[in-house]
Amino acid sequence: MYTIRQAHIDDVPVLAMMGEKFYNYSAFNKYVPYDPESAASKLAQLLLSGFLYVAEHDEDGIIAGLAGTMTTLWFNGGLPVASELAWWVEEKHRKSPVGIRLYKAFEKWAFERGVKTIIMSDLVIEDQAPAEKLFKKMGFSIVERAHIKRG
């Protein structure tokens, strides 16, 4: 059994370690070094000014986290949007509904703050987007993908 809850400051080190797993899974590790102190600092900031929730399993502890923020888009500064910054579910629990429950908490948080648009990003690993089917099933459309280049 697991519980979805708002993260606490004591959860930040575990979430930063999860962040490093996300980083190593992604292609970001080929372009940008991971800085655990920066990650922990940003996560702690989100406790005060954003969205930071975890899924906690009775036996396995924290098994998932979702970090997000509210912002506006450059072409419509009057329209708030919610943007996911990081979403990670430990591999052992990926077939469970825990990731969707975390997303639903994010969506509720956003809608309660007047957001009408939610932006989620997905990784592309070896030309595959593992979460693309899930996002389509949840009603999302692809409008942009990010590209990265080392300078």
N, C-alpha and C positions, 0 to 999 in steps of 0.2 A: 504494500500500500504506500502511496505517496501523497504529499501535501503540496499545493501551490501556495506560496506566500511571498510577501515582500521581503527582499533581502535585508540583512542587518550588516552592520560594519564588520562583525566577526566572520561574515561569509566572504568578504572581499578576497582574502588570500586563496580560498578554494576557487573562487570565480576567476581570479587571475591565472591560476594553474589551468583551469578549463580553457581560458583564453589562449594559453600557450598551446594546448592541444588543437584548438581551432586553427591557430596560426600554422602549426606544423602540418595540419591536414590540407590547408589551403596552399595556393601558389604564392601567397604573400611572402612566404619564407625565402623565396628566390630574389626578392626585391628590397625588402625592408626588414631590418633587424627587429626582433621582439624585445621590448623593454618592459620587464615585469613591474618596475616601479611606476612607470607611466601608466601601464594598464591598471594597476591597483589604484592609482590616484584618480583616473577617469571613472572607474567603477565607483569609488567612494563619492565622487561629485554627483553621480547619477542617483545616489541615495537621497540627495537633497533637491536636485533640480531635474530629475528625469524619471525613467522607469527602470527598475532593476528588481526582477523577481527570480525566484528559484523554485525548483521542484525538489523536494526532499523525500527520499525513500526511507521507510522504516528501518531497513537493514543496511542500505548502501550509502546513506547520507545524501548530500546534494548530488543529484544526478543530471541536472539541467539548469540552464539559466537563460534569461532573455533580457537584454539591455536595449533601451530605446530612449528617444527624446522627442520633444515637440520643437518644431521649427517652422519656418515659412520657406516657400520657394522664391527664387530671385525674381520670377515673373509675376508673382502675386503675393506681396508682403502682407496682405490683410487676411490671407487664408491660412490658418494653422494646419500643419500636417504632422502626423506622427511618423517617425522614421526609426526603424530597427537598426541598431548598431552591431549587435552580435546576438546569435541564437545558437546554442549548443546543447545537444542531448548526448549523454554518454552512450557509446555504441551498444552496450548491453540492453539499453532501454529504448532504442530507436523504433522498435516495432510496437511499443505501447502508445497510448494516447497522450502521454505526458507532454510532448512537444506541442500538440494542438491545444492542450489545456493552458500551457504557458502563453501561446499566441492569443487565445481567447481572453486571458487576463490583460494582455497588452491592448487588445482591441477595446475591451471595456474601459480601461484606464483612459484611452485616447478619446473615445466617444463621450465619456463623462466630462471631458475638458473641451468639448465643442469641435473636435477634429472630425472632418468629413472624409479625409483621405489618409490612407495608411500606405507607407512605402516600406517594402521588404526587399532585401537583396538576397541573391543566391550566389554560391560559388560555382565557378566553372573549373572542373578538374579534368585534365586531359580531354578537352573539348566536350565534356559531358556536364550537364547541370543536374546534379542528383535531386535537388529539391524542386525542380521545375514542375513536375507532375503534381506535387503536393500544392504548390502555389496556384496552379490552374484549378485544381479541385476546390480550393478555398475561394475562388472567384477573382484572383489577381490576373492582370495582364502584364506582359512585358512591354515596357516603354523605353528602357535604356539599360545598357550594360556598361560596366566600367572597364577601362583598358589601362594597363600599367606599362611603364617603360623605365628602365634603369638609365640614369643620366651619367 
